[in-house]
Amino acid sequence: MPQPHKNYASIDLAKFAAALLVVVLHLGPGGLFVKQFLCRLAVPFFLVCAGYFLFSKLQKGSAPSPVVLPYFLRILRLYAVWTVLYYLALPLFTLSYNRQEIAFLVHPLQLLQRLFLTGSWSVLWYLLGLLWAVALCWLCLRLGLGAKGTLIAAALLHLFGLAGQGIASFSLQIPLLGALLNAVQLVFDSTRNGPFFSFFYVALGLWLASQPLPSRRFAAGGLALSAPLLCCEVYAVQHFFEGAASAPDYYLLTIPTIFFLFALLIQVGGEAGPAHRALRTMSTLIYCSHILVWLVLGFICWLLGISLSSPALFALVLGLSSAFSLAVTFLARRQGFRWLRWLY
């Protein structure tokens, strides 16, 4: 069992890089390799880290609630705060020709669906997915499934979710499976969500926390093998299921790639210093804020009649969200600005 309060510099650096990759995915340049391979590793990596470091605090045979509840409430607070910020900004900064995208704000059932099932807005689906995943892991542990049983339950749901993504055009042709997928799509809007996506990777982190990690050499070899295979899967899925109803962004070979990547990184990094901890905080802030920055910047450009190219818009959003994150990280340490900690 790892030391529960140990900090890992390599993990903090990887989290920061992953946050930048999320911005690239949404707004940046890049072809299939960058967008569907590198960038799609970011969220699974975040989730495995969350599961590993949360459940590594559990003592063998102890009840999970005292460990899980404070973390769950912290993520719930984060989700609520950023949801309020986005919902205040959306009516102000959404241009008239995009107003249909925020029509759900005045439809109670659609609003409830977003808040509790699909994610309140854009990137905030991750925080809701994490809440679902942590709650499901807690439930499985309370039922006595243990780390292995929890991972198996999560894997079954993950495979079902995979069937509703890039290969949906094939899966929907299977009568019973197609009916189940349609029902789930109706309720959750997607199978890339808490129960079918996030649950698995948090459960993988939980299982990793209960096991001796593979050796550094074995992890490096596994990564060297699984990463190219994942590239092949990405290209195959994008080619064979081009034009599918749901965009392929959910790949089976992400699992071994993330497993070996995490196992390697946690063994090669030293103790984190203040700079690493600042990057850890900034990664959360960049992830949560960059779409809000993009929304406000787009409105200001429209107001001033300025047309920005995609590379310029990406550079500005990345720079502004990074500057905002850096400012919040350091201001939150000062007396009178402690309330900024609610943002991360």
N, C-alpha and C positions, 0 to 999 in steps of 0.2 A: 504494500500500500504506500503511495507516495506521501510526502510531507504535505499536509493540506494547505499550509500557508506559505509555501515556498513560491517565489516568483521566478519566472523563466524569461530571460532576455530574448531568446529566440522566438518564443511564442508571442511576446509583445510586438516584436518587429514584424512577424508574419501577420498578426492581426491588423497592424497599420497598413501593410502592403495589401491585404485583402480588402480593407475599406476603400483604398484607392482603386482597386480593381472593380469594385461595385460602381464607382463613379464612371469608370471607363465603360463598363457594360451599359450603363444607362445613357451616357452622353458622349462618350469618347470615340475616337477613330479605332479601327481594328477590323480585321477580317474574321473568318470563321474560327481560326485557331485561338485568337485572342478572346473573342467574345464568348464562344461556346466551350472552350477548353479552360483557359486560364481563369477567366472571370467567373465561370460557373463553379469553381472550386471554393470561392470565398465564403458563401453562406454555409455549406456543409462544414467547412473548417471552423467557423464561428460556433456552430452547434456542437461539434465534437468537443471543442474547448470548454464550452459551457457545461456539458454533461460531465466531462472528466474532472474539472476543478470543483464543481459543486458536489459531486458524489464521492470524491476522494476525501471529503470531510467526514463521511460516515464511518463510524466504528463498526466492526463486525458484530452483527446481532442487535445493533441499536435501532431504535425507531427512526424512520426517515423524516418525520414531520418537523422536529426542531431544526434540522438542517435545511429542509426544502422550503418551509413557510417563509422565512425572512427573505430568501432569494426570490421566491415567487412574488412576494409583495413589492420588492424592489423593481422587478421587471414590470409588474402591473402599474406601478407609479410612473415608470418611464414611458410606458405605452400611453397612459392617460395624459401625461404632460404634453408629449409630442402630438397626440391626437388633437388636443385642444388648440395647440399652436397652428397645426395645419388647418383645422376647421375654422379658425378665426381668419386665416390668411386666404383660404380658397375663394370666398365670395369677393374679397377685395382685389385679388390679383389675377383671377381667371378671366381671360379675354372673352368677349361676347360670343365669338364663334365656337368657343369651347365650353359654354355654360352647361350644355347637356351632360357633360362629364361629372358635374357636381349636383345634378338634379336630386340625387339620393339624399342630400342634406335635408330636404323637406318631405321625404317619404319615410315615415317611421319604420315600416317593415324592412325596407332596403337599408336604412341606417343601422338597425339592429343586426341585420345580417352581416354588414361590414364590421361592426364593432366586435362581434363575438365569433364570427365564422370565417370571414375572408380577409380581414385586416382593414382597419379604418381608412387608410389611404396609402397607396404606392408602397414605398419601402417599409412601412410600418407593419406589413404582413409578417415580417420576420419576428417582431416582438410578440405578436399574437401567437405565431407558430411556436415560439419558445415557451410561452405560457402553457399552451396545449401540451407540448412535449414534456415539460417538467411535471405537469399535473398527471399525465398518463404514466410517466415513470414512477411517480410517487404511488399511484394507485396499484401498479403492478407489484411494487415492493411491499405494499400493505397487504396484498393478496398472497404474499409468500412466494412469488415467482422467482425472486432473486435476480441477479444481474443477467444471467444466461437466459432465463425464461422471459425477462423483459425484452431482451434483444430479439429473441425469436418472435415474440408477439409483434414487436415493431417491424421486423423484417417482413412478416406476412402482409401487414398494412402497406409497407413500402412497395412491395411487388405489385399490389393492387393499384397503388398510386402511379407506379411506372406505366401500367397498362393504360392509364388515362392521359398520358402525356404524348410524347412524340409518336408512339405506336398506336394511338387511339383509333386511327383510321382502320387498323387491323382488328384491334380489340373489340370495337363496337359491333363487328360483324358476328361475334360469338354471342348467341342469344342471351343466356343468363348473365354473362359478364357485361355485355353491352347494356342490359337493363340496369344493373347495379351501378355501372359507371355513369349512366345518364341521371340516375337518382342522386348520386353523390355530386355530380356537376350542378344539378339544380339547387342543392342545399349549400354547397361550399364554393361553387363557381369554378373550382379547379381541384385537381388532386395534388397540387403542389402547395401544401398547407401544413398545418400543425399535425393532425393525426397521420397523414400519409407520407409526409416528407420530413418534417422537423423531428418528430418522435423517434424515427430510426436513428438519426445522427446523434441526438442527445443520449439515446439508449446505447449507442456504440461507445460514446464517451464514458457512460456509466460502467459498461462492461470492461473497458480498458482500465478504468480506475480499480477494478477488482482483480486484475490479472498482472502478473509480471510482464513488463513490456518486452517485446522482441529486441534482440540485440541491435546495436547501431548498424552493424554490417548487414544483418538480415533485412532491416528496415530499408536501408539504402538500396539493396538488391531488389527488394519487392517494389520499391518506387520506380526504379529503373526499368522494371518489366511492366508494371501496371500503367504507368503514365503514357507510354506509346500506344498501348492497347486501348486506353481511353480515347486517345486521339483518333484511332481507327474507328471506334464506335461512334464518336461524334460525327465524323465524315460520312459514315454509313447511314446513320439515322437521318442526318440532314439531306442526304441524297435520296434514299429510298422512300422517305415519308415527307418529301417536299410538298407543301400545299395542304398539310394536315390541318384539321380545325384548330388544334392547340399547338403552339410553337414548341418544338422539342427543346427542352432545357433541363433534362432530368435523365441522367444516364446511369446504367447499372455499374459500370466500371469506375465510376466516381468513388464507390465504396472502398475497394482496395487501395486506390490512389490516396484518398484522404487518410485511411488507416495507416499506411506506411509513411506518409508525409508527416502526420502528427507524431507517430512513434519516433521518427528520426529527429524532428525539430526539438522535441522535449528532452532529447539526450545530448544535443550538441550545443545548446545555449547555456551561458553562465547565469549567475544571479543577476536579477534585474536591478538597475540603478534608478535614480529619479527620472532620468531622461526616458528610459524604457517605460516607466509607469505613466509618464506624461503622454507618450505615444499610445499607450493602451486606452487612456481616456479620450484622446483625440480620435481614435478609430471609431469609438461609439458615436462621438459628436459628428464626425464627417459622414458616417453612414446615415444618421437620422436627419441631418440638416441639408444635405446637398440638393435634394429635390425641392425643398422649400427655397433655397437660394436660387435655384434655376427658375422657379416660378416668379419670384420677386424680380430677378434680373430681366426675365423676358418681358414682364409688365413695364419696367422702367424703359427698356429699349423701345417698346411699342409706343410709349408715351412721348419719347424724344424723337421718334421716327428713325431710329438706328436699326440697321439690318446687320446682324452678326453672322459670320460663317460658322459652320458647325465646329471646326477646330478652335475658333476664337471663343465661342460660347463655352465649350468644354474647358478651355484653359481658364477662363474667368470664373466659372463655377468651382472648379477644383481649387483655384487660388483663394477665392473668397470663403469657401466652406472650410478650407484648411486654416485660414487666418482667423475665422470665427472660432474654430475649435481650439486653436492655440490660445486665443484671448480668454475664452471661457475657462480653459484648463488652469491658467495661471491666476486669473481674477478670483476664481472660486476658493483659492487658498487664503484670500485676504478677508479680514474682518469687514463685515458689511456686504460682502458678495457671496457669502456661503450658500445663499439660496440658489445660486447657479448650479450647485451640485444636483439639483433636481433634474437637470438636463442630461445627466449621465449616471 
